[in-house]
Amino acid sequence: MRFAVIVFPGSNCDHEAQYTTETVLGQDVSMVWHKETSIGPADAVILPGGFSHGDYLRTGAIARFSPVMGAVKAFAEKGGPVLGICNGFQILQESGLLPGAMLRNSDLRFHCEFVHVRVEQNDTPFTRLCTPGQVLKVPISHGEGNFFAAPDVIADLEKNRRIVFRYVTASGDVTDAANPNGSLASIAGVCSAQRNVVGLMPHPERACDPRLGSEEGLILFRSVIDQFASTDAMQAV
Amino acid sequence: MKARVFVTLKPSVFDPQGRAIVEALHTLGYDKATDVRQGKYFLLDLDVATPAEAETMAAEISDRVLANPVIERFEIHVDADATPAGVVK
């Protein structure tokens, strides 16, 4: 399977995304510069974390107009799996591929720490190997991860089961104390209406080895590899 | 033609930075400062002939780029003369 990792000026988790998929999981990876108009022969796309364009104007606001985003949109519209991590999530929101917007963390602090998220939905390409309610220990690293959307949008996300991850305690409970940034409904990640585009603020690619404190982020990448393998097997029949 | 664009969070959206500022003002004794909303200010130079054209272009730019309609609102002031009005310190 081939992953395309999109590299924007200011991306700083692109190599972590590459390391996880290529070195740890043995997949092919193309690093695609944001000026490209094609993502090449990719089976999944990762928009990595970082500070694209220095977070100028708003997080993700300039990256959204990069030439490569046309190809990312087309890939998403065809049903291709797209994962936006942290700044990648913010870029997908600015592009309109995912709902909501990020406000400054409610306590105005940059949070760089391990958190726990609960997998709310396992019918996305990136959570299909998870059990519903599974708790993952993954790091966050952001100053603007306070998920906001209008009440009708939040209601729609709940109704259509598009909240994929919520911040929880280690035992899986939603509490205010477990919500690091003030996100509405403790939202840590959501998916598109077609469910193939997933964005989350935590960094699963930084939780790919016990030596890093957790390898519980690997399941997102294993899930999409598993989906690709089963689609491939179906096509072979 | 100059257009000044002010972008602020919508009234329905909590502004943690504005809150931090107003709390600091209260610490300083400005009890009558009841609220602060922090925002952004853009000064656009537009090579167009009329204020109406400047307004239309500034609105389009604000809507597409300068503001995120999910959380923000914008306000446009077009200055027909080259120097923007207002007190500059």
Interface residues (C-beta under 8 A of the other chain):
Chain A: L57 R58 A61 F65 Q93 E94 P99 G100 A101 L103 R104 N105 S106 D107 L108 N146 F148 A149 A150 G182
Chain B: L9 S12 V13 F14 P16 Q17 A20 V65 L66 N68 V70 I71
